[in-house]
């Protein structure tokens, strides 16, 4: 149920609360697929369930040898996306990395990408947890970089508006972390990332970013990027003059030191 609602991007906070309350004391009944899918679902929906994630982590540790490559990757990504604070039990020993290394050759590109974001999370948090072996880490980075994005019509509109304001926007700029930035402009000698977020970047019809979107924003800011988020519902509600004013206002906040703090206006 949790997986279905998260996959459908349908916001159901009361249902997810009820599922978490029922599931947390019963995780011993879950197989590895259920453990990984449940953690993934709550992270994707950006729905806090700390007791459930604690219970899943505790249950997964002694059963780590049962997890296949996608289940391991989903678990790693879920705890990174949720930024779950009590993850020492799951990642603080050599067990998780050893299991990844044991089945390293079987990871598909999607799983490697998820592991790469998990590695970035360790750096973000400054954790001294065991890292992936260098060759596997390099494969993860390569897979992440290979996942090319295509500029959307909304992204091109934002780029055109920036040009009209006298900027020289660069699209699809790759960061050292491997992330692709929608647009980058230079403001008084400082590079500013502009992420243009369409409907798929939010949970259903809400203004809550998906786990993937929130994770990207967070990890970019942790790496020192000044970040301006352009949500589709704000952009589409404005005329051309209003769109340009929106960009001027957001870029002015960066000049004043307000960029990169995770603030997003909700209108």
C-alpha positions as CSV (number, residue, x, y, z in Angstrom):
1,X,0.0,0.0,0.0
2,X,2.7,2.5,0.9
3,X,4.7,1.6,-2.2
4,X,1.6,2.0,-4.4
5,X,0.7,5.5,-3.1
6,X,4.3,6.6,-3.4
7,X,4.7,5.3,-6.9
8,X,1.4,6.9,-8.0
9,X,2.7,10.2,-6.4
10,X,-0.6,10.4,-4.6
11,X,-0.4,12.3,-1.3
12,X,-2.0,10.3,1.5
13,X,-0.5,11.5,4.8
14,X,-3.2,10.0,7.1
15,X,-2.9,6.6,5.4
16,X,0.9,6.6,5.6
17,X,0.7,7.5,9.3
18,X,-1.7,4.6,9.8
19,X,0.5,2.2,7.9
20,X,3.6,3.3,9.7
21,X,1.9,2.7,13.1
22,X,0.7,-0.7,12.1
23,X,3.9,-1.8,10.3
24,X,6.6,-0.7,12.8
25,X,5.9,-3.5,15.4
26,X,5.5,-6.1,12.6
27,X,8.6,-5.7,10.5
28,X,9.8,-9.2,11.5
29,X,7.0,-10.4,9.2
30,X,8.5,-8.5,6.2
31,X,10.7,-10.1,3.6
32,X,13.7,-8.1,2.2
33,X,11.6,-6.7,-0.6
34,X,8.9,-5.4,1.7
35,X,11.5,-3.8,4.0
36,X,13.2,-2.1,1.1
37,X,10.0,-1.0,-0.6
38,X,8.5,0.4,2.5
39,X,11.6,2.5,3.3
40,X,11.7,3.6,-0.3
41,X,8.0,4.6,-0.3
42,X,8.3,6.8,2.8
43,X,11.4,8.5,1.5
44,X,9.9,9.1,-1.9
45,X,6.7,10.5,-0.4
46,X,8.8,12.7,1.9
47,X,6.7,11.4,4.8
48,X,8.4,11.3,8.1
49,X,8.2,7.9,9.9
50,X,11.2,7.7,12.2
51,X,10.0,4.8,14.3
52,X,9.3,2.8,11.2
53,X,12.7,3.5,9.6
54,X,14.4,2.6,12.9
55,X,12.5,-0.7,13.0
56,X,13.3,-1.5,9.4
57,X,17.0,-0.7,9.9
58,X,17.2,-2.9,13.0
59,X,15.4,-5.8,11.2
60,X,17.6,-5.5,8.1
61,X,20.9,-5.7,9.8
62,X,21.0,-9.4,10.7
63,X,19.3,-10.3,7.4
64,X,21.6,-8.2,5.1
65,X,22.8,-11.4,3.3
66,X,19.3,-11.9,2.1
67,X,19.1,-8.6,0.2
68,X,19.6,-8.5,-3.5
69,X,21.3,-5.6,-5.4
70,X,18.1,-3.5,-5.9
71,X,16.9,-4.0,-2.4
72,X,20.3,-2.8,-1.0
73,X,20.3,0.2,-3.4
74,X,16.7,1.1,-2.5
75,X,17.5,0.9,1.3
76,X,20.6,3.1,0.9
77,X,18.8,5.7,-1.2
78,X,15.8,5.7,1.1
79,X,17.8,6.5,4.2
80,X,19.7,9.2,2.3
81,X,16.6,10.8,0.9
82,X,14.9,10.7,4.3
83,X,18.1,12.0,5.9
84,X,17.3,9.6,8.7
85,X,19.5,10.5,11.7
86,X,19.6,7.1,13.4
87,X,21.2,5.1,10.7
88,X,24.4,3.9,12.5
89,X,22.9,0.5,13.1
90,X,22.4,0.0,9.3
91,X,25.5,1.6,7.9
92,X,28.0,2.0,10.8
93,X,29.6,-1.4,10.4
94,X,31.2,-3.1,7.5
95,X,28.2,-5.3,6.9
96,X,26.3,-3.2,4.3
97,X,29.4,-2.3,2.2
98,X,30.6,-6.0,2.4
99,X,27.2,-7.2,1.0
100,X,27.4,-4.6,-1.8
101,X,30.9,-5.7,-2.6
102,X,29.9,-9.4,-2.7
103,X,27.3,-8.8,-5.4
104,X,29.0,-5.8,-7.0
105,X,28.8,-7.2,-10.6
106,X,25.0,-7.6,-10.5
107,X,24.1,-4.0,-9.8
108,X,22.1,-2.4,-12.6
109,X,22.6,1.3,-13.6
110,X,19.7,2.4,-11.4
111,X,21.1,0.8,-8.3
112,X,24.5,2.2,-9.0
113,X,23.0,5.7,-9.2
114,X,21.2,5.2,-5.9
115,X,24.4,4.0,-4.2
116,X,26.2,7.1,-5.5
117,X,23.7,9.4,-3.8
118,X,24.1,7.4,-0.7
119,X,27.9,8.0,-0.9
120,X,27.2,11.7,-1.3
121,X,25.0,11.5,1.8
122,X,27.9,10.2,3.9
123,X,30.0,13.1,2.8
124,X,27.1,15.5,3.4
125,X,26.7,14.2,7.0
126,X,30.4,13.9,7.6
127,X,29.9,10.3,8.7
128,X,32.9,8.0,9.3
129,X,30.9,5.0,8.1
130,X,32.6,2.5,5.8
131,X,32.7,3.6,2.2
132,X,32.3,1.6,-1.0
133,X,35.5,0.2,-2.4
134,X,37.1,2.6,-5.0
135,X,36.2,0.6,-8.1
136,X,32.6,0.2,-7.1
137,X,32.4,3.9,-6.1
138,X,33.8,4.9,-9.6
139,X,31.2,2.7,-11.3
140,X,28.5,4.4,-9.2
141,X,29.7,7.9,-10.2
142,X,30.0,6.9,-13.9
143,X,26.4,5.5,-13.9
144,X,25.1,8.7,-12.2
145,X,26.8,10.9,-14.8
146,X,25.5,8.8,-17.7
147,X,21.9,9.5,-16.7
148,X,21.5,12.5,-19.0
149,X,18.5,14.7,-18.7
150,X,16.7,16.6,-21.5
151,X,15.8,20.3,-21.1
152,X,12.0,20.7,-20.7
153,X,9.9,23.4,-22.3
154,X,9.6,25.0,-18.9
155,X,13.4,25.0,-18.5
156,X,13.8,26.7,-21.9
157,X,11.3,29.4,-20.9
158,X,13.3,30.1,-17.7
159,X,16.5,30.2,-19.8
160,X,14.9,32.7,-22.3
161,X,13.7,34.9,-19.4
162,X,17.2,35.0,-18.0
163,X,18.7,36.0,-21.3
164,X,16.1,38.8,-21.6
165,X,17.3,40.0,-18.2
166,X,20.9,40.2,-19.6
167,X,22.3,36.9,-18.2
168,X,24.2,34.3,-20.1
169,X,22.6,31.0,-18.8
170,X,24.3,27.7,-19.3
171,X,22.0,24.6,-19.4
172,X,22.7,21.1,-18.1
173,X,25.9,21.9,-16.2
174,X,27.5,18.9,-14.6
175,X,28.8,19.3,-11.0
176,X,31.8,17.5,-9.5
177,X,29.2,15.4,-7.6
178,X,27.7,14.2,-10.9
179,X,24.5,16.2,-10.7
180,X,23.2,17.9,-13.8
181,X,22.0,21.5,-13.1
182,X,19.1,22.8,-15.2
183,X,20.6,26.3,-15.6
184,X,23.6,28.1,-14.2
185,X,24.1,31.9,-14.2
186,X,26.9,34.0,-12.8
187,X,25.9,36.6,-10.2
188,X,28.7,39.0,-9.2
189,X,31.3,36.3,-9.7
190,X,29.3,33.6,-8.0
191,X,27.8,30.7,-9.9
192,X,24.1,30.1,-9.1
193,X,22.2,26.9,-9.8
194,X,18.6,27.3,-11.0
195,X,16.5,24.1,-10.8
196,X,13.3,24.2,-12.8
197,X,10.9,21.8,-11.2
198,X,7.9,20.5,-13.1
199,X,5.0,18.5,-11.8
200,X,7.0,15.2,-11.6
201,X,9.2,16.9,-9.0
202,X,6.4,17.1,-6.5
203,X,4.1,14.6,-4.7
204,X,0.9,14.5,-6.6
205,X,-0.8,17.9,-6.7
206,X,0.8,19.1,-3.5
207,X,3.7,21.5,-3.2
208,X,5.8,18.9,-1.4
209,X,8.9,18.0,-3.3
210,X,9.5,14.3,-3.9
211,X,12.3,12.5,-2.1
212,X,14.4,12.6,-5.2
213,X,13.9,16.4,-5.6
214,X,14.5,17.2,-2.0
215,X,17.6,15.0,-1.9
216,X,19.1,16.8,-4.9
217,X,18.4,20.3,-3.5
218,X,19.9,19.3,-0.1
219,X,23.0,17.7,-1.6
220,X,23.7,20.6,-3.9
221,X,23.4,23.1,-1.1
222,X,25.6,20.9,1.1
223,X,28.2,21.1,-1.7
224,X,28.1,24.9,-1.5
225,X,25.8,25.7,-4.4
226,X,23.6,28.8,-4.1
227,X,20.3,27.3,-5.4
228,X,17.2,28.9,-6.8
229,X,14.2,26.6,-7.2
230,X,11.6,27.5,-9.8
231,X,8.4,25.5,-9.1
232,X,6.1,25.1,-12.1
233,X,3.0,26.3,-10.3
234,X,4.6,29.6,-9.4
235,X,6.0,30.1,-12.9
236,X,2.9,29.2,-14.8
237,X,0.7,31.5,-12.7
238,X,2.7,34.5,-13.8
239,X,2.8,36.5,-17.0
240,X,6.1,37.3,-18.8
241,X,6.7,40.4,-16.7
242,X,5.9,38.5,-13.5
243,X,8.2,35.7,-14.4
244,X,11.1,38.1,-14.9
245,X,10.3,39.8,-11.6
246,X,10.3,36.4,-9.9
247,X,13.8,35.7,-11.2
248,X,15.0,39.1,-10.3
249,X,13.7,38.7,-6.8
250,X,15.2,35.2,-6.3
251,X,18.6,36.2,-7.7
252,X,18.6,39.3,-5.6
253,X,18.2,37.1,-2.5
254,X,21.3,35.2,-3.6
255,X,23.3,38.5,-3.9
256,X,22.1,39.4,-0.4
257,X,23.3,36.0,0.9
258,X,19.8,34.4,1.1
259,X,20.4,31.8,-1.5
260,X,21.0,28.2,-0.7
261,X,19.0,28.0,2.5
262,X,16.3,25.8,1.3
263,X,13.5,28.4,1.3
264,X,10.8,28.2,-1.3
265,X,7.8,30.5,-1.5
266,X,4.5,28.8,-1.4
267,X,1.8,30.7,-3.2
